[in-house]
Amino acid sequence: MKKYIVIERSRSVKSFDFINKDTKDLGDIWHTHCPYTLSENKKGDLKPLLFESRRDAVKFKNTIQFISNEDWVENGHVHKVYGDSKPKWKVEIYGGDLFK
């Protein structure tokens, strides 16, 4: 059976974000910011929230995109100073590796 994750890969070329398994529900979303240069021995510590259905993943994606959009409106000028683009969260099929 396919597993899905909610991930953001477009904001920065050096890192990505994903919803992690500390998330309890739509009102309590936690995400992890991870550099692409993370050492191999630390990659096993990453725990994305896995979804059984795409429909459930889309609910979380829509919620975190809304939160990110609000943050961008308020703090976009700060993010731009650091070279970040507006976040675009997506649902991806999870194949066991976040670093594809």
Secondary structure, 3 states (H helix, E strand, C coil): CCCEEEEECCCCCCEEEEEECCCCCCCCCCEEEEECCCCHHHHCCCCECCECCHHHHHHHHHHHHHHHHHHHHHHHHHHHHCCCCCCCEEEEECCCCCCC
